Amino acid sequence: MISGTSERAWKPWEAGGRLVPADVIERLRELLAWRQAAIDATLARIGLASELHGEPAGSRLIWYARM
């Protein structure tokens, strides 16, 4: 459930049959911003750990452009 919205309500939005309400759009934008902040913080910590300690022997970090 997003923004108190049921699956029955959002299915038509996904299909393009109805416009998504402004409050739902805003909540999704907030969630996307939160997600990006978490990713950025994680990347910064990984970078710092690599700088301080290097990569563990026999391992390599693999970065994917997309999941």
C-alpha contacts under 8 A as a table, 3 or more apart, distances in Angstrom:
res1	aa1	res2	aa2	distance
1	M	4	G	5.79
1	M	5	T	5.42
1	M	6	S	5.72
1	M	7	E	7.04
2	I	5	T	5.33
2	I	6	S	7.59
2	I	24	V	7.15
2	I	27	R	7.67
2	I	28	L	7.93
3	S	23	D	7.40
3	S	24	V	5.83
3	S	27	R	6.58
5	T	9	A	6.36
5	T	10	W	6.95
6	S	9	A	5.31
6	S	10	W	6.53
7	E	10	W	5.23
7	E	11	K	5.96
8	R	11	K	5.72
8	R	12	P	7.69
9	A	12	P	6.50
9	A	13	W	7.42
10	W	13	W	5.00
10	W	14	E	6.34
10	W	20	V	7.89
11	K	14	E	5.23
11	K	15	A	6.35
12	P	15	A	4.98
12	P	16	G	6.14
12	P	17	G	5.04
12	P	18	R	5.76
13	W	16	G	5.11
13	W	17	G	5.87
13	W	18	R	5.08
13	W	19	L	5.99
13	W	20	V	5.71
14	E	17	G	7.63
15	A	18	R	7.90
16	G	19	L	7.10
20	V	24	V	6.69
20	V	25	I	6.66
21	P	24	V	5.47
21	P	25	I	6.42
22	A	25	I	5.04
22	A	26	E	6.14
23	D	26	E	5.10
23	D	27	R	6.20
24	V	27	R	5.09
24	V	28	L	6.19
25	I	28	L	5.19
25	I	29	R	6.22
26	E	29	R	5.06
26	E	30	E	6.24
27	R	30	E	5.01
27	R	31	L	6.24
28	L	31	L	5.01
28	L	32	L	6.11
29	R	32	L	5.02
29	R	33	A	6.14
30	E	33	A	5.12
30	E	34	W	6.17
31	L	34	W	5.03
31	L	35	R	6.11
32	L	35	R	5.04
32	L	36	Q	6.16
33	A	36	Q	5.13
33	A	37	A	6.16
34	W	37	A	5.13
34	W	38	A	6.28
35	R	38	A	5.14
35	R	39	I	6.26
36	Q	39	I	5.02
36	Q	40	D	6.05
37	A	40	D	5.08
37	A	41	A	6.09
38	A	41	A	5.16
38	A	42	T	6.15
39	I	42	T	5.12
39	I	43	L	6.14
40	D	43	L	5.15
40	D	44	A	6.17
41	A	44	A	5.12
41	A	45	R	6.28
42	T	45	R	5.14
42	T	46	I	6.18
43	L	46	I	5.09
43	L	47	G	6.07
44	A	47	G	5.08
44	A	48	L	6.16
45	R	48	L	5.07
45	R	49	A	6.08
46	I	49	A	5.13
46	I	50	S	6.14
47	G	50	S	5.14
47	G	51	E	6.20
48	L	51	E	5.03
48	L	52	L	6.11
49	A	52	L	5.15
49	A	53	H	5.74
49	A	54	G	7.01
50	S	53	H	5.32
50	S	54	G	4.33
50	S	55	E	5.73
51	E	54	G	5.73
55	E	59	S	6.71
55	E	60	R	6.75
55	E	61	L	7.91
56	P	59	S	5.63
56	P	60	R	7.69
64	Y	67	M	6.63
